[in-house]
Amino acid sequence: MIALRFPLPLPPRVRSRIALGFAAALAAGVGGLVLLALSGWFLTAAALAGASGVAAIAGFNYLIPSAAIRGLAVVRTAARYGERLWSHEAALHALAGLRSTLFTRLAHADGRSAPDLASGDGSARLIGDIAALEDLVVRRPGIPAAFGTMLIGLGAVALAGWLAALLLVGILALLLAALATLPPRLSAAPAAAAAEATAQLRRMLVDYAGARNEIITYGLADSVTALLVAEADRIDDAQRQLAWIEAASGGLLIVGSALAAAATLLASAASPPLTALAMLAATASIEAVAAIARSSAREAAVAEGTQRLRVLLALPAPEQDKAIVAAPLPLGLGAADFAPGSRIALTGPSGSGKTQVIEALAGLRTPAHALALGGTPLASLSDAEIRAQIALAPQEPMLIAGTVADNLRLARPGIDPAAMEQALRTAQLWERIERMPQGLETLLGEDGGILSGGERKRLALARALLAERPWLLLDEPTEGLDVATEAALVAALDGWLDATGTGLLIASHRPTPLALARVQVPVEGVPPAAG
C-alpha cells in the first residue's frame, strides 16, 4: 500500500524497514490484545476461586497465567520499541531521499521551463510539504497490523458466543466507515489553509529578511511583525481545527470501546472469566482502530502536501551529467553572427530588454528575441549545450550562505586556491578577501551578508571567470563601484579577455566598461523570436 502512495519509488532499505515495522506493529498489537484479554480472564478467575474457598484457591494454577502475562508485557514493549525504531528509520531515509531527489530535479531543471518558485515557497515544498508525507511511512505500516489485531480480537470475542462476535463486527464496520469518510472530508479545508499559510509565511520571512535594512531604516518593524503574526495566527487556527477533528476521532473510538464492551457483556453465553476475556479483547480490537483513525485524520494534510509537490514531481529526472567540452560557437543576435572571441556591447535605454537578452542567452528564460548559438536557435538547444558556452555575471547575483571558496567552487569542479586568487585579483576583490579573518574560507552568511553590493557583484564576476566558458555575459558589472575601482576592473578584464580569447557580451549604462567592447548592438535591432 505505501509503495503505491509514496510519490517516488522506495529504495530496498526503506521497504525492508517498513516490513520490519509492520511485523513489530503486528506483534505489539496482538501481544497487547492477548495481554489485556488474559489479564481479564486471570483476574476474574482468581476472584471467583477466592470467593469459592480455600480448596478452590489451592487448585487454581496462577503460575502459568502470571508468567504468560509477564512475557506478553515484555513482548509488547519490545515490539512497540521496534515499531518506532524501524518505522521512523524508514521515514528518515525515505524523506531524505525524496528531498534530495526533488532538489536535484529542481537544480537541474531547464531555467526556460522550470517553475518560477520564490525561495520561501521552494523551501516550504522541500521542507514542510515533504514532512507531511511522514505519515505515509510512519503510520501506514500500522494499518495492516491493526486489521490483523482486529481479527485476533474477533477470535477471542467469539469465545463468548457468535452473537458477541457478530455485534463486534458491526461496531467495527461502523467505526471504520465513519473514520474513512468523515475526518478526511472535514479536514480538507483546514489542511489546505495550513499548507497555504505556511508557504506564505515562509515567503514573507524570506522577503522581509532581504529587506531588513529598509525595514529598520523606515521604522516598519512593528507593522511587519503584525503581518507575520497574522499569518502565523492563520496557521494556528487551521492547526487548531485539525486537532479538534483528530480529538473527535479519538472520542469516537472511546464511545466505540464502551459499546463493544457492553455489547459483549450482554451477548456473552460463556463463563464469567471468558466473558471478561472477551470484553477486554473487544476493547483492544477497538483500540487497534486508533492507527487507522490517526492516519485518516491526517489524510487531507498528506494529500495537500502531495498536491503541492506535484510541481516538482512533474520535473524530469536529470540525465547523467555529460562532460560537454564543446568548441566555442558563434553567437547570433538577430541576423548578425559574431565569431568566438568577439566583444559586443548590448545598448539601449533602461527597460529596453537588455537583461532579457542576457538571461535568455544564459538559459534562464525563454528567448523573446532572435538568439542563436552556432547557427542554431537558442530555443532548440538543451540547457546543457547552452551552459557549455555561457558564463554569466548577472546584475543581481545570488550567493550561497557558505564561504568565499564555496561560492567560487560553484563555477566548476577542481578549482584550486591559486585559481581562485587569480580570478579575485582580476575582479578587484582579492585584497578585500585577503584581509578577512579566514581568507577564502571566511563564511559570508545569507546571500553574501558581510559583503557590500559591489563586492557581491565582483565575487559573482570572479565565479564567472572561473567557469572558463567561451562566452562571458556581464550585466552592469561595475554598478556601485567608485571610479578608480571601476577603471582597475575594466583594465584587468581587458587583459583577461585578451589572454583567454573569451568572447564578451556586456550591458551597462556606464561608459567605462563599454570600452571593453569592439562593436555595439542596439537591443532594438535584435528582432523578436520567431513564432
C-alpha positions as CSV (number, residue, x, y, z in Angstrom):
1,M,0.0,0.0,0.0
2,I,2.6,2.5,1.0
3,A,4.8,1.9,-2.1
4,L,1.8,2.8,-4.2
5,R,1.1,6.1,-2.3
6,F,4.6,7.5,-1.8
7,P,5.4,9.9,-4.6
8,L,8.6,8.2,-5.7
9,P,9.7,4.5,-5.6
10,L,11.1,3.5,-2.2
11,P,14.6,2.0,-2.1
12,P,15.0,-1.6,-0.8
13,R,16.4,-0.4,2.5
14,V,13.3,1.6,3.2
15,R,11.0,-1.2,2.1
16,S,12.8,-3.7,4.4
17,R,12.4,-1.3,7.4
18,I,8.7,-0.9,6.6
19,A,8.3,-4.7,6.6
20,L,10.1,-4.9,9.9
21,G,7.9,-2.1,11.3
22,F,4.8,-4.0,10.2
23,A,5.9,-7.2,11.8
24,A,6.7,-5.3,15.1
25,A,3.4,-3.4,14.9
26,L,1.5,-6.7,14.5
27,A,3.4,-8.3,17.3
28,A,2.7,-5.3,19.6
29,G,-1.0,-5.2,18.7
30,V,-1.6,-8.9,19.1
31,G,0.6,-9.1,22.2
32,G,-1.2,-6.2,23.8
33,L,-4.6,-7.6,23.0
34,V,-3.8,-11.1,24.3
35,L,-2.2,-9.5,27.4
36,L,-5.3,-7.5,28.1
37,A,-7.7,-10.4,27.5
38,L,-5.6,-12.8,29.5
39,S,-5.3,-10.4,32.4
40,G,-9.2,-10.0,32.4
41,W,-9.6,-13.8,32.4
42,F,-6.9,-14.3,35.1
43,L,-8.3,-11.6,37.5
44,T,-11.9,-12.8,37.1
45,A,-10.9,-16.5,37.5
46,A,-8.7,-15.7,40.6
47,A,-11.5,-13.7,42.1
48,L,-14.0,-16.5,41.6
49,A,-11.6,-19.0,43.1
50,G,-11.0,-16.8,46.1
51,A,-14.8,-16.5,46.6
52,S,-15.2,-20.3,46.4
53,G,-12.9,-21.0,49.3
54,V,-9.5,-22.4,50.3
55,A,-9.9,-25.6,48.2
56,A,-10.6,-23.7,45.0
57,I,-7.7,-21.4,45.6
58,A,-5.4,-24.4,46.2
59,G,-6.5,-25.9,42.9
60,F,-6.1,-22.7,40.9
61,N,-2.9,-22.6,38.8
62,Y,-1.8,-18.9,38.8
63,L,1.9,-19.5,37.9
64,I,1.4,-20.2,34.2
65,P,-1.0,-17.2,33.6
66,S,1.3,-14.9,35.6
67,A,4.3,-16.0,33.6
68,A,2.4,-15.5,30.3
69,I,1.2,-12.1,31.4
70,R,4.8,-11.0,32.2
71,G,6.1,-12.5,29.0
72,L,3.4,-10.7,26.9
73,A,4.2,-7.4,28.6
74,V,7.9,-7.8,27.6
75,V,6.9,-8.8,24.0
76,R,4.5,-5.8,23.7
77,T,7.1,-3.3,25.0
78,A,9.9,-4.7,22.8
79,A,7.6,-4.8,19.8
80,R,6.5,-1.2,20.3
81,Y,10.1,-0.1,20.5
82,G,10.9,-2.0,17.3
83,E,8.0,-0.5,15.5
84,R,9.0,3.1,16.5
85,L,12.6,2.4,15.6
86,W,12.1,0.8,12.2
87,S,9.2,3.0,11.0
88,H,11.0,6.2,11.9
89,E,14.2,5.0,10.4
90,A,12.3,4.2,7.2
91,A,10.7,7.7,7.3
92,L,14.0,9.4,7.8
93,H,15.6,7.6,4.8
94,A,12.5,8.0,2.6
95,L,12.0,11.7,3.2
96,A,15.7,12.5,2.9
97,G,15.8,10.6,-0.4
98,L,12.7,12.4,-1.6
99,R,14.1,15.8,-0.7
100,S,17.5,15.2,-2.4
101,T,15.8,13.8,-5.5
102,L,13.4,16.7,-5.8
103,F,16.1,19.3,-5.1
104,T,18.3,17.6,-7.7
105,R,15.5,17.8,-10.3
106,L,14.9,21.5,-9.4
107,A,18.6,22.3,-9.6
108,H,19.0,20.6,-13.0
109,A,15.7,21.9,-14.4
110,D,15.9,23.9,-17.6
111,G,15.5,27.5,-16.5
112,R,13.3,28.3,-19.5
113,S,10.6,25.9,-18.4
114,A,11.1,25.2,-14.7
115,P,8.5,26.6,-12.3
116,D,9.3,30.1,-11.0
117,L,9.3,29.4,-7.2
118,A,10.2,32.1,-4.7
119,S,12.9,30.8,-2.3
120,G,10.3,30.8,0.6
121,D,7.9,28.8,-1.5
122,G,10.6,26.4,-2.7
123,S,11.7,25.7,0.9
124,A,8.1,25.3,2.0
125,R,7.7,22.5,-0.5
126,L,11.0,20.8,0.1
127,I,10.6,21.0,3.9
128,G,7.0,21.4,5.1
129,D,5.1,19.6,2.3
130,I,7.5,16.6,2.4
131,A,7.3,16.4,6.1
132,A,3.6,16.0,5.8
133,L,4.3,12.7,4.0
134,E,5.9,11.3,7.1
135,D,2.5,9.6,8.0
136,L,2.8,7.6,4.8
137,V,5.8,5.9,6.2
138,V,5.5,6.0,10.0
139,R,1.8,5.3,10.3
140,R,0.8,3.2,7.3
141,P,2.7,0.0,8.4
142,G,0.4,0.1,11.4
143,I,-2.8,-0.2,9.3
144,P,-2.4,-3.8,8.2
145,A,-1.2,-4.6,11.7
146,A,-4.4,-3.1,13.1
147,F,-6.5,-5.3,10.8
148,G,-4.5,-8.3,12.0
149,T,-5.1,-7.4,15.6
150,M,-8.8,-6.9,15.0
151,L,-9.1,-10.4,13.5
152,I,-7.4,-11.9,16.6
153,G,-9.7,-9.9,18.8
154,L,-12.7,-11.2,16.9
155,G,-11.5,-14.8,17.5
156,A,-11.2,-14.0,21.2
157,V,-14.6,-12.4,21.4
158,A,-16.1,-15.5,19.6
159,L,-15.2,-17.5,22.8
160,A,-18.1,-15.7,24.4
161,G,-20.5,-16.7,21.6
162,W,-21.3,-16.0,18.0
163,L,-23.7,-13.1,18.8
164,A,-20.9,-11.2,20.7
165,A,-18.6,-11.6,17.7
166,L,-21.3,-10.5,15.3
167,L,-22.0,-7.4,17.3
168,L,-18.3,-6.5,17.4
169,V,-18.1,-6.9,13.6
170,G,-20.9,-4.5,13.2
171,I,-19.4,-1.9,15.6
172,L,-16.0,-2.2,13.9
173,A,-17.6,-1.8,10.4
174,L,-19.5,1.3,11.5
175,L,-16.3,2.8,13.1
176,L,-14.1,2.1,10.1
177,A,-16.7,3.6,7.7
178,A,-17.1,6.7,9.8
179,L,-13.3,7.2,10.2
180,A,-12.7,6.6,6.5
181,T,-15.1,9.3,5.3
182,L,-15.7,12.0,7.9
183,P,-12.1,13.1,9.1
184,P,-10.7,13.4,5.5
185,R,-13.7,15.5,4.4
186,L,-13.8,17.7,7.5
187,S,-10.0,18.3,7.5
188,A,-9.7,19.1,3.7
189,A,-10.3,22.8,4.1
190,P,-8.1,23.4,7.2
191,A,-5.3,21.3,5.8
192,A,-5.3,23.3,2.6
193,A,-5.4,26.6,4.7
194,A,-2.5,25.4,6.9
195,A,-0.3,24.5,3.9
196,E,-1.0,27.7,2.0
197,A,-0.5,29.9,5.1
198,T,2.8,28.0,6.0
199,A,4.1,28.6,2.4
200,Q,3.0,32.3,2.6
201,L,4.8,32.8,5.9
202,R,8.0,31.3,4.6
203,R,7.8,33.6,1.6
204,M,7.2,36.6,3.8
205,L,10.1,35.7,6.1
206,V,12.5,35.4,3.2
207,D,11.3,38.6,1.6
208,Y,11.4,40.6,4.8
209,A,14.8,39.2,5.8
210,G,16.1,40.5,2.4
211,A,14.6,43.9,3.1
212,R,15.7,44.1,6.8
213,N,17.8,47.2,6.3
214,E,14.9,49.1,4.8
215,I,12.5,47.9,7.5
216,I,14.8,49.2,10.2
217,T,15.5,52.5,8.4
218,Y,11.9,53.3,7.9
219,G,10.7,52.1,11.2
220,L,8.5,49.3,9.8
221,A,9.4,46.6,12.3
222,D,6.1,46.8,14.1
223,S,3.9,46.7,11.0
224,V,6.0,43.8,9.5
225,T,5.8,41.9,12.8
226,A,2.0,42.4,12.8
227,L,1.8,40.9,9.3
228,L,3.9,37.9,10.3
229,V,1.8,37.4,13.5
230,A,-1.4,37.5,11.4
231,E,-0.1,34.8,9.1
232,A,1.1,32.7,12.0
233,D,-2.4,33.0,13.5
234,R,-3.9,31.6,10.3
235,I,-1.7,28.6,10.7
236,D,-2.6,28.2,14.3
237,D,-6.4,28.4,13.5
238,A,-6.0,25.8,10.8
239,Q,-4.0,23.5,13.1
240,R,-6.5,24.0,15.9
241,Q,-9.3,22.8,13.6
242,L,-7.2,19.8,12.6
243,A,-6.5,19.0,16.3
244,W,-10.3,19.2,17.0
245,I,-11.0,16.7,14.2
246,E,-8.4,14.3,15.4
247,A,-9.7,14.7,19.0
248,A,-13.2,14.0,17.8
249,S,-11.9,10.8,16.1
250,G,-10.4,9.7,19.4
251,G,-13.7,10.4,21.2
252,L,-15.5,8.3,18.7
253,L,-13.1,5.4,19.5
254,I,-13.8,5.8,23.2
255,V,-17.5,5.6,22.5
256,G,-16.9,2.5,20.3
257,S,-14.9,0.8,23.0
258,A,-17.7,1.3,25.6
259,L,-20.3,0.0,23.1
260,A,-18.1,-3.0,22.2
261,A,-17.5,-3.9,25.9
262,A,-21.2,-3.5,26.8
263,A,-22.4,-5.5,23.7
264,T,-20.0,-8.3,24.5
265,L,-21.1,-8.4,28.1
266,L,-24.8,-8.5,27.2
267,A,-24.4,-11.1,24.4
268,S,-21.9,-13.4,26.1
269,A,-23.0,-17.0,26.7
270,A,-19.7,-18.0,28.3
271,S,-18.4,-18.2,31.9
272,P,-17.5,-15.0,33.7
273,P,-13.7,-15.5,33.2
274,L,-14.3,-16.0,29.4
275,T,-16.7,-13.1,29.4
276,A,-14.1,-10.8,31.0
277,L,-11.6,-12.0,28.4
278,A,-13.9,-11.3,25.5
279,M,-14.9,-7.9,26.9
280,L,-11.3,-6.8,27.1
281,A,-10.5,-8.3,23.7
282,A,-13.3,-6.3,22.2
283,T,-12.0,-3.1,23.8
284,A,-8.5,-3.9,22.5
285,S,-9.9,-4.5,19.0
286,I,-11.5,-1.0,19.0
287,E,-8.2,0.4,20.2
288,A,-6.5,-1.1,17.2
289,V,-8.6,1.1,15.0
290,A,-6.7,4.1,16.5
291,A,-3.9,3.7,14.0
292,I,-6.4,3.9,11.2
293,A,-8.1,6.9,12.8
294,R,-4.9,8.9,13.2
295,S,-3.9,8.2,9.6
296,S,-7.4,9.1,8.3
297,A,-7.5,12.3,10.3
298,R,-4.2,13.4,8.6
299,E,-5.1,12.1,5.2
300,A,-6.0,15.6,4.0
301,A,-2.7,17.1,5.1
302,V,-0.9,14.3,3.3
303,A,-2.9,14.8,0.1
304,E,-2.4,18.6,0.3
305,G,1.4,18.2,0.6
306,T,1.5,15.7,-2.2
307,Q,-0.6,18.1,-4.4
308,R,1.8,21.0,-3.8
309,L,4.8,18.7,-4.6
310,R,3.3,17.8,-8.0
311,V,5.0,20.9,-9.4
312,L,8.4,19.4,-8.5
313,L,7.4,15.8,-9.2
314,A,6.5,16.8,-12.8
315,L,10.1,17.9,-13.4
316,P,12.0,15.3,-15.5
317,A,14.7,13.3,-13.7
318,P,18.1,14.7,-14.7
319,E,20.1,12.8,-17.2
320,Q,23.6,11.6,-16.3
321,D,25.8,14.7,-16.5
322,K,27.9,14.6,-19.6
323,A,31.1,16.5,-19.7
324,I,30.4,18.7,-22.7
325,V,33.6,20.1,-23.9
326,A,32.2,22.0,-26.8
327,A,34.2,24.1,-29.2
328,P,33.4,27.8,-29.0
329,L,30.3,28.6,-31.1
330,P,29.4,31.9,-32.9
331,L,26.8,34.0,-31.1
332,G,23.8,35.1,-33.1
333,L,21.9,38.3,-32.3
334,G,19.2,38.6,-34.9
335,A,20.7,38.4,-38.4
336,A,24.3,39.1,-37.1
337,D,26.6,36.3,-36.2
338,F,29.7,37.1,-34.0
339,A,32.7,34.8,-34.0
340,P,34.0,33.3,-30.8
341,G,36.2,35.9,-29.0
342,S,34.1,38.9,-30.2
343,R,33.4,41.7,-27.8
344,I,29.9,43.0,-28.1
345,A,28.1,45.8,-26.2
346,L,24.4,45.5,-26.0
347,T,23.0,49.0,-25.8
348,G,19.6,50.6,-25.2
349,P,17.7,52.6,-22.6
350,S,16.5,51.2,-19.3
351,G,13.7,48.8,-19.8
352,S,14.5,48.1,-23.4
353,G,15.2,44.4,-22.8
354,K,19.0,44.1,-22.4
355,T,18.7,41.9,-19.3
356,Q,16.1,39.8,-21.0
357,V,18.6,39.0,-23.8
358,I,21.4,38.2,-21.5
359,E,19.3,36.0,-19.3
360,A,17.9,34.2,-22.3
361,L,21.4,33.6,-23.6
362,A,22.3,32.1,-20.2
363,G,19.3,29.7,-20.5
364,L,17.4,31.4,-17.6
365,R,14.3,32.3,-19.5
366,T,12.5,31.6,-22.8
367,P,14.0,33.8,-25.5
368,A,11.9,36.8,-26.6
369,H,14.5,37.8,-29.2
370,A,16.1,36.0,-32.2
371,L,19.1,34.5,-30.5
372,A,21.3,31.6,-31.6
373,L,24.5,29.7,-30.8
374,G,26.4,28.1,-33.7
375,G,23.6,29.0,-36.1
376,T,21.0,27.0,-34.0
377,P,18.2,29.0,-32.5
378,L,18.5,29.1,-28.7
379,A,15.2,27.5,-28.1
380,S,16.3,24.4,-30.0
381,L,19.4,23.9,-27.7
382,S,19.4,22.0,-24.5
383,D,20.2,23.8,-21.3
384,A,23.4,21.6,-21.1
385,E,24.5,22.8,-24.5
386,I,23.9,26.5,-23.5
387,R,25.7,26.1,-20.2
388,A,28.8,24.7,-22.0
389,Q,29.1,28.0,-23.9
390,I,28.0,30.7,-21.5
391,A,29.2,32.1,-18.1
392,L,27.1,34.8,-16.5
393,A,27.8,37.6,-14.0
394,P,24.2,38.9,-13.5
395,Q,23.0,42.3,-12.4
396,E,21.7,40.8,-9.2
397,P,23.9,37.9,-8.3
398,M,22.8,35.1,-5.9
399,L,25.3,33.8,-3.4
400,I,25.1,30.8,-1.1
401,A,25.4,31.0,2.7
402,G,28.8,29.4,2.7
403,T,32.4,30.5,2.4
404,V,34.0,32.6,-0.3
405,A,35.6,29.4,-1.7
406,D,32.2,27.6,-1.6
407,N,30.7,30.3,-3.8
408,L,33.6,30.2,-6.2
409,R,33.6,26.4,-6.4
410,L,30.1,26.5,-8.0
411,A,31.8,27.6,-11.2
412,R,33.3,24.1,-12.0
413,P,34.9,21.1,-10.2
414,G,38.5,21.1,-9.2
415,I,39.2,24.8,-8.7
416,D,42.2,25.3,-6.5
417,P,43.0,28.3,-4.3
418,A,45.6,29.7,-6.7
419,A,42.9,29.9,-9.5
420,M,40.5,31.5,-7.1
421,E,43.1,34.1,-6.1
422,Q,43.8,34.9,-9.7
423,A,40.1,35.4,-10.5
424,L,39.6,37.5,-7.5
425,R,42.5,39.7,-8.4
426,T,41.0,40.2,-11.9
427,A,37.7,41.1,-10.2
428,Q,39.5,43.6,-7.9
429,L,38.3,41.7,-4.8
430,W,41.4,39.8,-3.7
431,E,42.7,42.5,-1.3
432,R,39.3,42.5,0.5
433,I,39.2,38.7,0.8
434,E,42.8,38.6,1.9
435,R,42.0,40.9,4.9
436,M,39.2,38.7,6.1
437,P,39.9,36.5,9.2
438,Q,39.9,33.2,7.3
439,G,40.5,34.5,3.8
440,L,38.9,32.2,1.2
441,E,37.3,30.1,4.0
442,T,35.5,33.1,5.5
443,L,31.8,32.5,6.0
444,L,29.7,35.1,4.1
445,G,26.3,34.5,5.7
446,E,22.9,34.6,3.9
447,D,23.2,35.9,0.3
448,G,26.8,37.2,1.0
449,G,25.7,39.1,4.0
450,I,29.1,40.6,5.0
451,L,29.8,41.9,1.5
452,S,28.6,45.1,0.0
453,G,26.5,45.1,-3.2
454,G,29.5,45.9,-5.3
455,E,31.6,43.2,-3.7
456,R,28.9,40.7,-4.3
457,K,28.9,41.6,-8.0
458,R,32.6,41.2,-8.2
459,L,32.5,37.8,-6.4
460,A,29.9,36.7,-9.0
461,L,32.2,38.0,-11.7
462,A,35.2,36.0,-10.3
463,R,32.9,33.0,-10.3
464,A,32.0,33.6,-14.0
465,L,35.7,33.9,-14.9
466,L,36.5,30.6,-13.2
467,A,33.8,28.8,-15.3
468,E,36.1,29.1,-18.3
469,R,33.3,29.2,-20.9
470,P,33.7,30.5,-24.4
471,W,31.4,33.5,-23.8
472,L,31.2,35.8,-20.8
473,L,28.0,37.7,-20.2
474,L,28.1,40.8,-18.0
475,D,25.1,42.7,-16.9
476,E,26.0,46.1,-15.3
477,P,29.3,44.7,-13.9
478,T,30.6,48.0,-12.4
479,E,27.4,49.3,-10.9
480,G,28.1,50.6,-7.4
481,L,31.8,50.9,-7.9
482,D,33.9,54.1,-7.5
483,V,35.7,55.5,-10.5
484,A,39.2,54.1,-9.5
485,T,38.0,50.6,-8.8
486,E,35.9,50.6,-12.0
487,A,38.9,51.6,-14.1
488,A,41.1,49.0,-12.5
489,L,38.4,46.3,-13.0
490,V,38.0,47.2,-16.7
491,A,41.7,47.2,-17.3
492,A,42.1,43.8,-15.6
493,L,39.2,42.3,-17.6
494,D,40.6,43.7,-20.8
495,G,43.9,41.8,-20.1
496,W,42.0,38.6,-19.1
497,L,39.9,38.7,-22.3
498,D,43.0,39.1,-24.4
499,A,44.8,36.3,-22.6
500,T,42.0,33.8,-22.7
501,G,40.3,34.7,-26.0
502,T,36.9,34.6,-24.3
503,G,34.0,36.3,-26.1
504,L,32.2,39.1,-24.3
505,L,28.6,40.4,-24.3
506,I,28.2,43.3,-21.9
507,A,25.3,45.6,-21.0
508,S,26.0,48.7,-19.0
509,H,24.8,52.3,-18.6
510,R,28.3,53.4,-17.7
511,P,30.7,54.3,-20.5
512,T,33.9,52.9,-18.9
513,P,33.0,49.2,-19.1
514,L,31.6,49.7,-22.6
515,A,35.1,50.4,-23.7
516,L,35.8,46.6,-23.4
517,A,33.6,46.1,-26.5
518,R,34.6,46.3,-30.1
519,V,31.1,46.6,-31.5
520,Q,27.8,47.9,-30.2
521,V,24.5,46.3,-31.0
522,P,21.3,48.2,-30.0
523,V,18.8,45.8,-28.4
524,E,16.1,47.4,-30.5
525,G,17.9,45.9,-33.6
526,V,17.5,42.3,-32.4
527,P,14.2,41.1,-33.8
528,P,11.7,39.1,-31.7
529,A,12.0,35.3,-31.7
530,A,10.1,33.5,-34.4
531,G,6.8,32.0,-33.5
